[in-house]
Structure formats: structure tokens, C-alpha cells
Amino acid sequence: MNDFLQFLVAGVAVGTLYALVALGFVIIYKATGIINFAQGALALVGAYLTYNASQTWGLPFYASVAIAVVACGLLGLAIERLILSRMVGQPVFAVIMITIGLSIVIEQVIIMIWGGGTLPLADPWGLSTIKLGEITVAESDLARIVVAAVLLAAFFLFFKFSALGVAMRATASDQEAALAQGISVRRIVGVTWAVAAAIATTAGVLLASGGRGVEPSLGIIALVAFPAVILGGLDSPGGAVIGGVIIGIVEVMTSGYSDKLPEFLGANFQRVTPYVVLVLILLIRPYGLFGTKEVQRV
């Protein structure tokens, strides 16, 4: 039972990171209809900027994170303004390919600047653990859960009650109707990219914490989190969060009990199980757990 609870906490911690990345996917998709495959690269940039600010410039960790969040948000805004805004009216597939290309370019630029090795993030938690009853939990896991929960709650409150959040919801629902109400769709789309990039930064920093360090492979989190996006529903922010937590728990539980699985499944079956869950859910609910069903009349 202790092992189960320990794996459960670790799974929720990983799942909250996936939820943050998945949320970035969803808010961009809702506003623009584009799946942004550069989301993982933005998380990577945020983690490296945090490292640079804290280790090179000597700033406190939390100040470094704040600087990285702002800088990455501006980068997301610049990508939308300088590149993607020029693709308005073009095939969606072409725009998606641009985001994939951007992801590759950003990762290569990062390797050119910081190299391909692992760099210490020097986060406050490190490898420290804490006792919760009978189980031992990494402080970094607790930090991930708490920080992600606070950020997600703040985002949903902002999205629901602030004027800018209402404008973002209106734009996501119907751009033409939003324009008719005097909402600047172009400004809202830019803000959406900035918010998604800022969220990605937080996910990248939390992923690199706990002694893991910053390395180029962190960018793969976008591909790992993508099943959470589809599982929860591509147009559902709440679904992204729930889907992320489900995927994280499934992955960690599979890894934790790998010694009890049949040998023919292989040593890294935990990398496959999120996609198995995804396929099973989509067979029952093709639009995801909370996705909007589209009805086409012919």
C-alpha cells in the first residue's frame, strides 16, 4: 500500500507537468485552430533562461524564474507576430509544419549556446525528501504539485473572471463575433501565445528540478504530454488538466510495477501505456473525455 501511495504522489507530480504543457496546447488551439508543436521547445528555452539567470548572473532562483517567464512570454509573442501572423488564411497543415520547424531550430540554437550536456538548475528542492506518514516523497514532487495547482487555479480564475480572459474566451468561441463586439482578435491571439509560452516555461523549470538538471532532451515533454491533450479533449482546458494527471499516474504506476509485468512487454513499457490508454478512450469517446463533438451536415 505504501508503494502505491508513493507512486500515486509521483504520478500526480508528473501529471501536473503534463497538464501545464497540455494547457498551452489547448489555449493556442482554441484561439487559432493551430496545434503548436513548438510548445516543448518553449519549455526548454524557459528552463535554460532560468539556469542562465541564476547560475551565470547570480540572481535568486525565484527571480530567475520570473525573468524566464517574462522573456519566454515575449518570445511566444514575437513568434506569433513575426512568423505565424503572416500565415493567416494559409492551410492549417502548413502552419503546423512551421511550428515543428521552429521547435527544431530552437533546440539547435540552444545546443549551440549552452551545449548538449546537463546543467544544474540549483533549485531549492534538489534531492531532498520528506516523510508523509509512512511514505517518503521527494520535495520536488510536492513543489511540482503545489506550484502547478496554484498556477492552474490562477489561470482558470483569470480565464473566467478577468476582462482579458473573457475576451480570450470570446475569441476562442467565435472570432467574427468577437470582432463585432470590438475585441482585437490579433491582440488576443498574441496574448494567447505569450501566456502559453509562460506556462511552458514553468513546466520546463519544474521538470528540470529535483536534481535532474537542464538538458536538451527536456523538450520531449511536449510529445509525451500530447496524449493528455487528445485524451482530455483538444478544445477543453479542464480536460487538458485531467488528461495530464491521468497520463502521469498511468506512466508512473506502470514504471513502478514494471517488475510485475510480463517480460515480453519490455523494460520501457511505461512509455507506451499513455498511448494505449489514449487509444482505448478514443475508441469510446472520439473527441476525448471533455472535447466538443463536432456535427457536420451534408
N, C-alpha and C positions, 0 to 999 in steps of 0.2 A: 504493500500500500504506500509506503514511504517513497519507493521508486516512482510509482505512478504519479504522486503529487509533485515530486521533484521534476519529472518530465513534463507535467502539465504546466508548471510555472515557466519552465524554459520554453515550452511550446508557445505559450501566450506571449512571452517576451519577443520571440522571433516573429510571431504572427502580427504583433503591433507594428513592427518594422515593415512587414509586407503591406499592412494596412495603410501606412503612410505613403508608401510608393504607389500603391493601387489608387489611393485617393487622388494623387497627382494625375494619373492616367485619366480618371473619371471626370475630373473637373475640366480638363482640356477637351476631352471628347464631347462633353455636354455643351461646351461653349462653341466648339468649332467643328465637331464631327470628325476630328483627326485623332488617331492613336499615336501618341508621342513616344516613339521608341528611344528617344534621347533622354528619357527620364532617369535611367540608370547612370548615364554619363554626367548628368547634372548633380546627382547624389555624390558621385566621385569627385567632381570639382569642389563641392562643398566640404567634403572631408579633407581634401588636400589644402584648401584655403585655411581651414581651421588649424591644421598642422603647421602651416607656414606662419600664421599669426601668433600661435602660441610658442612654437619652438624656435623660429627664426627671429621674430620681432619681440619675443619675450612677454607677450601680453597674457593676462589671466585667461584661463580656459573658457570661462563663460563669455568674456568679452570677445574672444576669438571666434566663438560660435556665432555670436551676434553679428560680427563683421562678415563672416562667411555667408550667413543667411541673407544679409542685405546685398552683398556682392553677387551672390548666385541669383537672387531675385532680379537684379539689374541685368544679369546675363540672359536670363529667360526672357525678359522684356526685349532686350536687344535682338535675340534670335527671332522673336515674333515680328518686330518692327522691320529689321533689315533683310530678313530672308523670307519668312513664311507669309507676311502680308502681301508680298509680290506674287504669291501663288493663288490668290483668291480667284475662284472660278475655274481653277485647273482640276484635273482628275484627282480624286482623293488618294488613289494609289501612288501618284507622283509625289504628293506631299508626304505620305508615309515613308516613301523611299528617301526623301530628303532628311527626315528625322533619323533614319537608320544611318545615312551617310554622316550626319552631324555627330552621332554617337561615336562612330569610328574615328572621325577626325579629332574630336575632343579627347578621346582616350589616347591617341597617338601623341597629341600635344602634351598631355600630362606626363607621358613617359619621357618625352624629350626634356621636359623641365625638371621633373623630380626623379626620373629613373624608374626602373621596374621593380625595385626591392620594396621591402616592408619598412615603413617608417613609424616610429612610436607616436601615438596620439597624445600621450600623457594626460589621459582623462582622470578625473578624481576617483574613479572606482577601481580601475585596474583589475587585479585578480582577487580582490577581497571578497569574502563570503560572509553570510550572516545566517544565524540559526532562526528558523521559524518553526517553533515546536520541535518536531522530530526530523525535519528535513533541513538540508543545507542548500541555500540559494545564493547564487552569485549576485553581488551588489549591482553589477552592471545590468543583470536581468531585471532587477527591481527598478533600476533607474529607467530602463527602456520602457517598462510598463507604465510607470508613473508619468514620465515626460510625454510619451505618446498619447496616453489617455487625456492629459491636460491639453495638449495641442489639438487633438481631435475634438474634444468638447468645445474648446475656444473657436475652432473653425466652424462647427455646426451652429454655435450661437451667433457668430459673425455672419454666416451664410443666411440665417433665418431672420435676424433682427436688425442688422445694420443696413443703412441706405445702399451702400455699395454691394452688400450681399444680396439684397433684394434685386438690385439691377443685374447682378450676375445670374440670379435665378431666372429673371425675366428674359435675359439674352439667351440663356441655355434653352428655355422653353420655346421661344419664337423670336428670332432676330428681327423679322419685319415688324411684328407687333411692338417690340422694344424700341425700334427706331421711331415708330409712330407716336410713342409716348415720350419722345425726346431723349432717349438714352443713347449715348455714344457707344455703339457696338464695338467700334475699333478700340476705344479706350478700355472697355470691359474685357475684350479679348487679350489685350496687352497685360492688364492686371491679372487675368487668369493665368497666363504663362508665368508671370512673376511669382504668384502665390504657389503654383505647382513647383517651381524651381526652389523656392524657400522651403517647402515641405520636403522636397527631395534632399536638400542639404541636411536637415535634421535627421532624416533616416540614415544618410551616409555617415554622419558623425556617430550616431548611436550604434550602427553596425560595426564601426571601427573601434568602438570602446571595448572595455573588458579584456584588454591585453592583446586583441587581435592585430591592431595597428592598421595603418592606411596602406593599401596596395591596389594596383590597377584592377585586380580581379573583383573588387567590391562592386564594380559596375554591373556585374552579372545579376545583382539583386532585382533589376528590372524584369529580366526574363523569368526569374524564379517567382516574382510577385504577379506576373501576368495571369497565371491561372486564378489568382484571387480576384482579379478584375472581372474575368469572364464568369467565374463561379458566383460572385455576388450580383453581377449584372452590370454591363458596360456603362449604363447611364444612371447608376444608383450609388451616390456617395456612401450611404449607410451600408449598402451591400458590399462595397469595397472593404469597409472595416470588418464586417462579419466574415467575408470571404478570406481576408488576410489572416484573421485569427484561426479560422478553420484549417487553412493550409499550413500555418505554422505548427499547430498542435499535431496534425497528421504527420508532418515531416519529422518532428522531434520524437513523437511516440514510435514511429517506425524505426528510427535510428536507435532509440533507447532499448527497444525489444528486438533488435536485429538478430541477436543470438538465438532467439526462439523461432525465427522464420526459416522456412525450407532453404537449403543451401543453393538450390537452382535459381533462386531469386537474385543472387549476387550480393556483394558486400555493400553496394551503394543504392539499395532499393529505395531508400528514403527520398532519393532524387526523383524517383518515378511516381511514387504514391500520390503526390498532389495532382498529377495529370490523370491518374486512374480515378481519383475522386471527381475531378473535373468532368471526365467523360461520363461517369455514372450519373452525375447531377444533370448534365446537359441532355442526356437521353430522356430524363423525366421532365426537366424544365429547360427547353432550348434557349430561353432568354436569360438564364441564370436565376438565382434564388429570388432576387428583387428587381430584375430588369423589366423594362416596359415592353409588353408584347406589341409588336407592330402588325397591323392588319392592312393588307394590300387588297384593293378591289380591282378586279379585272372584268 
